Amino acid sequence: MSFNLFQLVPSVYKLRDAEIARSMQLLTPAEQTTLATLQAQTTPLSVEQQAQMNELTAKAIRGPLESLLAVISEQLAALAEDLDQLYDDQFIETCAPWVIPYIGDLIGYQSIQGISSAVDNPRAEVANTISYRRRKGTSLVLEQLARDVTGWGAHAVEFFQVLGDTQYMKHIRAHNKYAPDVRSWKTRAFADTGFDKASHKVDVHSMASVGLPRYNIQNIGIFLWSLNAYSMTQATPALAAPTAGAVCYRLHPLGLDAPLFHRAVPQGEQIEEPAEVSNVPDRLTRPALCADLQRGVGSQFYGEGSSLALYLDSLVLSPYQLCVADLSGDDGSWSNVGQAGADVEAMIDPELGRVVVLAKDAGGDTPTLKASYFCGFNADMGGGEYEREDTFTVTDPAKIFPFPDTTRYPDLQAALTFVAGQLTTDSAAALEFSATDVYTPAASGALTVDIPAGCTLELRAADNTRPTLLLRGELIITGDKNSTLLLNGLLLAAAPDMISPASPALLHVPAARGAGDNLLAELHLQHCTLMPGWAADGQGTPLFPDAPSIKAESTKLEIEAERCILGAILADEIIEVQLTDSIIDATGPANVAYAAGDGTSAGGPLTMVGCTAIGKVHAEELSLVSNSILWAVASDGWASGLIAARVQEGCVRFSYLPYKAVTPPRYQCVERALAGPQPVFNSFRYGDPAYLKLLAGTEDVIRRGSDDAAEMGAFHFVLAPQREADLNIRLQEYLPVGLTAGLVYQT
């Protein structure tokens, strides 16, 4: 509301006030000079200058009565605004931020930490409480709470609905047959899952204490799918050994057997129907895909824009040209190849991620296969088709050079040389890989990149892409004084013709640069994967288990990695290494994960925050180890799996340590001991969807043992225990009286 009391004053007083203003000089000498300068200026005034001139002009002609009434009007406006705000504060949609907790307390809202993006807004949460309470006691509201609070796929099951008991004649559940339908593939595929429709005998165990699905009248199971489905768009699969004349592929770009996932089809802001299989991110099974393909164009999982699509020579295969089969077996002897019908172009095994393109004529060209699919993983780590743009350093379009670009550089080495040549003093440039594809250097041997003094070179994947670089030799990094190399969003591994002894590491920072010293100052990695063990066979067994991912011999260097998956790191004693929310996997607890260049002596000062290290660590100094898991065993003469040469400096806190670890002062740590608590991982195999993910049954001293009561290890930033705690708070409010809810992890 605007108040202008001066306009209400009789005109005679306005005229008298104006005469007084003309008879007095109301501007200071400095203000008079400023006003005269602005009025005499011939060029157009800027916005700030125009506002200043208007203010000085108004002050020069404003009399004492107008000035007094302006002050009174200002206070009246403030009072009116305060009254309006008092009215607005009655409603959650318009109230001031400080009022939100009071309205929440008025309606009995219990605050939560709000980890998921769906519940990180307290205003919306308090507003939604009324909506939730209108449906309080229904399974749908429990399902929506689980989905919104955790940010994961969720499905609520009332176990009394699937109990095999004598039914009341006035409440017959015709769908609940005591004998399962053995003719349906769903009976076996969905057994003991959230979509199990078979009848079960009553189980009197307490679900709250055991935490497993217990089929009893008062029990409600909240099934959670905590793994995410990450897309791969028109990616190039890896060739495998041919079988029975057919062309065989593995969809994983590194040639690993990895299950496919299907994406979650959104249910909308308000859940109106219980979740179906397609509404949660989960593994794509053979029976489910086979039944889905029979629906043709009505397929839920197959087709462009869906969870899976195969492109043969740039044309998408129709569902009728594809069949599902069990393609298990060693390379060269995959089962069921050649058992397809005459119209089938390709066979797929979604549980192994294998594809067979059937050869129609002998001697023909090898078909070009591309695939769009989803794979599973626990979090945004190691690169992938997710948002990373806010982590980019180079933002000037003129300094971003795409790859490939055959008009300017014919191959990867030429591209590195070209972009480095565009750098001038204290400048930055980026070489950006523009697609989810596999890139292999044209020539065998090492790739080299040399960065001028004070410059920054960024090698990165374009946002929402997942490029793979199959190196045929090490990537040698050198630079002049104060130079920096950044890697972002890349997957680096060894090509089939790369031989381990000829290359010390995937990334190599040598001590020498030509005839002088290598003065590279910083090496930063974000959202990158340097394949542990360089490469693996189809079953995930590392081909070079002892080979490090990074070897740094520079005289002065800082290495930083964030949200990365790395193999072993060898860094000389004056090189500082800082790792955050990352995995260091030496492919075995007895292998060396961190040490000096010789693989035994102490490496440089090491900082690990929210990391998981598989393998032995020997550092000159543990500057800080926090919220981490170090899984190692002593071998080859090592006194322990974790050794710090200097124990008077640094700190180790809220971490899991090997037996008899030699460390600086500790705080709230857990050391491995016989029959003591230890982390329980789903899988140690890179390529598995649950790679190094802690089982939900891991003891709380580890799973809730970090400084913020989250889990130790590389997935600390996911804050899974906090999501569970938030959900349990919500469930207590919305559960029907006398019923018990339990959380059941499906992935």
BELWO-V501750 format. One record per residue. N is the residue number from 1. D_FIRST is the distance of its C-alpha to the first C-alpha in Angstrom with 1 decimal. Layout:
n | d_first
N | D_FIRST
N | D_FIRST
This chain:
n | d_first
1 | 0.0
2 | 3.8
3 | 6.7
4 | 10.2
5 | 12.7
6 | 15.6
7 | 15.2
8 | 16.0
9 | 19.1
10 | 22.4
11 | 24.0
12 | 27.0
13 | 25.0
14 | 23.3
15 | 26.8
16 | 28.3
17 | 25.6
18 | 26.4
19 | 30.2
20 | 29.8
21 | 28.0
22 | 31.0
23 | 33.5
24 | 32.3
25 | 32.3
26 | 29.0
27 | 29.8
28 | 32.4
29 | 35.5
30 | 34.5
31 | 31.2
32 | 33.1
33 | 35.5
34 | 32.9
35 | 31.2
36 | 34.6
37 | 35.6
38 | 32.5
39 | 33.0
40 | 36.7
41 | 36.4
42 | 37.9
43 | 36.9
44 | 33.4
45 | 30.9
46 | 29.5
47 | 25.8
48 | 25.8
49 | 27.8
50 | 25.6
51 | 22.5
52 | 24.7
53 | 26.0
54 | 22.7
55 | 21.6
56 | 25.0
57 | 25.1
58 | 21.8
59 | 23.1
60 | 26.4
61 | 25.1
62 | 22.5
63 | 23.9
64 | 23.8
65 | 21.7
66 | 19.0
67 | 19.2
68 | 19.0
69 | 16.0
70 | 14.3
71 | 15.2
72 | 14.0
73 | 10.5
74 | 10.5
75 | 11.7
76 | 9.2
77 | 6.3
78 | 9.1
79 | 9.8
80 | 6.7
81 | 7.1
82 | 10.7
83 | 10.6
84 | 9.2
85 | 11.9
86 | 14.4
87 | 14.1
88 | 14.5
89 | 17.4
90 | 19.3
91 | 20.2
92 | 22.3
93 | 20.7
94 | 17.2
95 | 18.1
96 | 18.3
97 | 21.9
98 | 23.0
99 | 22.5
100 | 24.8
101 | 28.1
102 | 27.1
103 | 26.4
104 | 29.6
105 | 31.5
106 | 30.3
107 | 31.9
108 | 34.9
109 | 34.1
110 | 36.7
111 | 35.6
112 | 37.8
113 | 38.3
114 | 37.0
115 | 39.6
116 | 39.3
117 | 36.5
118 | 35.8
119 | 34.9
120 | 33.6
121 | 29.9
122 | 29.3
123 | 26.2
124 | 28.2
125 | 31.2
126 | 29.5
127 | 28.0
128 | 31.5
129 | 33.2
130 | 32.4
131 | 33.8
132 | 36.9
133 | 37.5
134 | 37.8
135 | 40.8
136 | 42.0
137 | 45.8
138 | 46.4
139 | 48.1
140 | 45.5
141 | 42.7
142 | 45.1
143 | 45.8
144 | 42.2
145 | 41.5
146 | 44.6
147 | 43.5
148 | 39.9
149 | 40.7
150 | 43.7
151 | 42.9
152 | 46.5
153 | 48.2
154 | 48.6
155 | 50.4
156 | 50.8
157 | 54.2
158 | 55.1
159 | 58.7
160 | 59.9
161 | 59.4
162 | 62.3
163 | 64.6
164 | 68.1
165 | 68.7
166 | 69.9
167 | 67.2
168 | 66.3
169 | 67.5
170 | 64.2
171 | 62.2
172 | 64.2
173 | 62.8
174 | 64.9
175 | 63.5
176 | 64.7
177 | 68.4
178 | 70.6
179 | 72.6
180 | 70.7
181 | 71.1
182 | 73.3
183 | 73.3
184 | 69.7
185 | 68.8
186 | 65.5
187 | 67.4
188 | 68.7
189 | 65.9
190 | 63.2
191 | 65.4
192 | 63.5
193 | 60.3
194 | 57.0
195 | 58.3
196 | 61.7
197 | 62.5
198 | 66.0
199 | 66.8
200 | 67.4
201 | 69.2
202 | 67.3
203 | 66.8
204 | 66.3
205 | 65.2
206 | 61.8
207 | 59.4
208 | 57.1
209 | 59.9
210 | 61.7
211 | 58.7
212 | 60.7
213 | 60.5
214 | 62.2
215 | 62.8
216 | 62.2
217 | 60.3
218 | 57.6
219 | 57.0
220 | 54.2
221 | 54.6
222 | 51.6
223 | 53.2
224 | 51.5
225 | 52.2
226 | 51.2
227 | 52.7
228 | 50.7
229 | 52.0
230 | 51.8
231 | 52.6
232 | 55.3
233 | 54.9
234 | 58.2
235 | 59.8
236 | 63.5
237 | 65.7
238 | 68.6
239 | 72.1
240 | 74.5
241 | 78.3
242 | 79.3
243 | 80.7
244 | 83.2
245 | 82.4
246 | 78.7
247 | 76.0
248 | 74.2
249 | 70.7
250 | 68.5
251 | 64.8
252 | 63.8
253 | 64.0
254 | 66.2
255 | 68.7
256 | 67.8
257 | 68.0
258 | 64.4
259 | 63.1
260 | 60.5
261 | 57.3
262 | 55.2
263 | 51.5
264 | 49.2
265 | 47.8
266 | 44.2
267 | 43.7
268 | 40.0
269 | 37.0
270 | 38.3
271 | 42.0
272 | 43.5
273 | 47.2
274 | 49.2
275 | 49.8
276 | 52.9
277 | 55.0
278 | 53.0
279 | 49.7
280 | 50.8
281 | 52.1
282 | 55.8
283 | 59.3
284 | 60.5
285 | 63.8
286 | 66.8
287 | 66.9
288 | 63.1
289 | 63.3
290 | 66.6
291 | 65.2
292 | 62.1
293 | 64.1
294 | 66.0
295 | 62.8
296 | 63.0
297 | 59.9
298 | 58.1
299 | 58.6
300 | 55.7
301 | 57.0
302 | 58.8
303 | 57.6
304 | 55.3
305 | 51.9
306 | 53.5
307 | 55.0
308 | 58.2
309 | 59.6
310 | 62.9
311 | 63.5
312 | 67.1
313 | 67.6
314 | 63.9
315 | 64.0
316 | 62.4
317 | 65.0
318 | 64.5
319 | 64.7
320 | 68.2
321 | 69.5
322 | 68.6
323 | 70.2
324 | 69.6
325 | 72.5
326 | 73.4
327 | 74.2
328 | 75.1
329 | 78.1
330 | 79.1
331 | 78.6
332 | 81.1
333 | 81.6
334 | 78.4
335 | 79.2
336 | 78.9
337 | 78.7
338 | 80.4
339 | 79.9
340 | 77.2
341 | 77.8
342 | 78.7
343 | 75.3
344 | 73.6
345 | 72.6
346 | 71.3
347 | 71.3
348 | 68.6
349 | 68.6
350 | 64.9
351 | 66.0
352 | 67.7
353 | 65.8
354 | 69.0
355 | 69.6
356 | 72.9
357 | 73.2
358 | 76.4
359 | 78.9
360 | 79.9
361 | 82.5
362 | 84.5
363 | 84.1
364 | 80.7
365 | 77.8
366 | 75.6
367 | 72.5
368 | 69.1
369 | 67.0
370 | 63.2
371 | 61.2
372 | 57.6
373 | 57.4
374 | 55.5
375 | 56.9
376 | 55.9
377 | 54.7
378 | 52.8
379 | 50.0
380 | 48.8
381 | 51.7
382 | 54.5
383 | 52.8
384 | 52.2
385 | 50.0
386 | 46.7
387 | 43.7
388 | 44.8
389 | 43.0
390 | 41.0
391 | 44.3
392 | 45.5
393 | 46.2
394 | 46.9
395 | 44.0
396 | 45.1
397 | 46.5
398 | 49.2
399 | 50.6
400 | 50.8
401 | 54.2
402 | 54.9
403 | 58.1
404 | 60.2
405 | 60.3
406 | 63.9
407 | 63.4
408 | 62.7
409 | 64.5
410 | 67.1
411 | 66.7
412 | 64.8
413 | 66.8
414 | 66.3
415 | 62.5
416 | 62.4
417 | 64.4
418 | 62.3
419 | 58.9
420 | 60.3
421 | 61.6
422 | 58.1
423 | 57.0
424 | 56.9
425 | 56.3
426 | 53.4
427 | 52.2
428 | 51.5
429 | 52.5
430 | 52.6
431 | 55.3
432 | 53.5
433 | 55.5
434 | 53.9
435 | 55.2
436 | 56.3
437 | 60.0
438 | 63.0
439 | 64.0
440 | 67.4
441 | 68.7
442 | 71.3
443 | 73.9
444 | 75.1
445 | 74.6
446 | 71.8
447 | 68.6
448 | 67.6
449 | 64.4
450 | 64.3
451 | 61.1
452 | 61.0
453 | 59.9
454 | 56.3
455 | 55.4
456 | 53.9
457 | 55.2
458 | 53.4
459 | 55.4
460 | 53.1
461 | 52.6
462 | 50.0
463 | 47.0
464 | 48.0
465 | 51.7
466 | 54.7
467 | 57.5
468 | 60.8
469 | 63.1
470 | 66.7
471 | 68.3
472 | 71.9
473 | 72.1
474 | 69.9
475 | 66.8
476 | 67.7
477 | 64.8
478 | 65.3
479 | 63.2
480 | 63.3
481 | 61.5
482 | 57.9
483 | 57.9
484 | 56.1
485 | 56.7
486 | 54.1
487 | 54.9
488 | 52.2
489 | 52.7
490 | 56.4
491 | 59.3
492 | 62.5
493 | 65.9
494 | 69.6
495 | 71.1
496 | 74.4
497 | 76.5
498 | 74.9
499 | 77.5
500 | 76.4
501 | 78.9
502 | 78.3
503 | 74.6
504 | 73.5
505 | 69.9
506 | 67.3
507 | 65.4
508 | 67.6
509 | 66.6
510 | 70.0
511 | 70.8
512 | 72.1
513 | 70.6
514 | 73.5
515 | 75.6
516 | 72.8
517 | 70.4
518 | 67.6
519 | 64.5
520 | 61.9
521 | 59.1
522 | 57.0
523 | 57.5
524 | 54.4
525 | 54.4
526 | 51.5
527 | 51.8
528 | 55.4
529 | 58.6
530 | 61.9
531 | 64.3
532 | 66.0
533 | 69.7
534 | 69.0
535 | 70.0
536 | 71.2
537 | 73.4
538 | 72.1
539 | 72.1
540 | 70.0
541 | 72.8
542 | 72.1
543 | 74.7
544 | 74.4
545 | 73.3
546 | 74.1
547 | 72.4
548 | 69.3
549 | 66.1
550 | 65.4
551 | 68.0
552 | 66.8
553 | 69.4
554 | 67.3
555 | 67.8
556 | 64.1
557 | 61.5
558 | 58.4
559 | 58.1
560 | 54.9
561 | 54.4
562 | 51.4
563 | 51.4
564 | 55.0
565 | 58.3
566 | 61.1
567 | 64.9
568 | 66.7
569 | 65.7
570 | 68.3
571 | 66.9
572 | 69.0
573 | 68.4
574 | 66.1
575 | 63.7
576 | 60.5
577 | 59.3
578 | 55.9
579 | 55.3
580 | 52.1
581 | 51.7
582 | 55.0
583 | 58.5
584 | 61.7
585 | 64.5
586 | 68.1
587 | 69.3
588 | 71.0
589 | 70.6
590 | 73.9
591 | 72.9
592 | 71.3
593 | 67.5
594 | 67.0
595 | 69.5
596 | 70.9
597 | 72.6
598 | 75.8
599 | 74.2
600 | 75.4
601 | 74.3
602 | 71.0
603 | 68.1
604 | 65.3
605 | 62.6
606 | 60.7
607 | 57.2
608 | 56.4
609 | 53.0
610 | 52.8
611 | 56.0
612 | 59.1
613 | 62.4
614 | 65.5
615 | 68.5
616 | 69.7
617 | 67.7
618 | 69.3
619 | 67.0
620 | 67.6
621 | 64.5
622 | 62.0
623 | 58.9
624 | 56.8
625 | 57.5
626 | 54.6
627 | 53.9
628 | 56.9
629 | 60.1
630 | 63.3
631 | 65.9
632 | 69.3
633 | 72.9
634 | 75.3
635 | 78.1
636 | 80.3
637 | 80.8
638 | 77.1
639 | 76.7
640 | 73.4
641 | 71.0
642 | 68.5
643 | 69.7
644 | 68.0
645 | 70.4
646 | 68.4
647 | 67.3
648 | 66.0
649 | 62.9
650 | 60.1
651 | 58.8
652 | 59.2
653 | 56.7
654 | 55.9
655 | 58.4
656 | 61.6
657 | 64.6
658 | 68.2
659 | 71.1
660 | 72.1
661 | 69.3
662 | 69.7
663 | 66.2
664 | 64.4
665 | 62.8
666 | 61.3
667 | 58.5
668 | 58.1
669 | 60.3
670 | 62.7
671 | 66.2
672 | 68.3
673 | 71.1
674 | 73.7
675 | 72.1
676 | 68.8
677 | 65.4
678 | 64.9
679 | 62.6
680 | 63.5
681 | 62.6
682 | 62.6
683 | 64.4
684 | 65.7
685 | 66.2
686 | 64.0
687 | 62.9
688 | 62.5
689 | 59.0
690 | 59.1
691 | 60.5
692 | 60.3
693 | 57.7
694 | 58.3
695 | 59.4
696 | 57.1
697 | 60.1
698 | 60.3
699 | 60.4
700 | 57.1
701 | 58.3
702 | 58.0
703 | 55.5
704 | 53.1
705 | 54.6
706 | 52.2
707 | 49.9
708 | 46.9
709 | 49.2
710 | 49.4
711 | 52.8
712 | 54.9
713 | 55.8
714 | 54.5
715 | 52.1
716 | 50.4
717 | 47.2
718 | 47.2
719 | 46.5
720 | 48.5
721 | 49.0
722 | 45.3
723 | 44.7
724 | 47.4
725 | 45.9
726 | 42.5
727 | 44.2
728 | 46.3
729 | 43.3
730 | 41.7
731 | 45.1
732 | 45.5
733 | 42.4
734 | 43.2
735 | 47.0
736 | 48.7
737 | 50.4
738 | 53.8
739 | 53.6
740 | 54.0
741 | 52.5
742 | 54.1
743 | 53.2
744 | 55.8
745 | 55.6
746 | 57.0
747 | 56.6
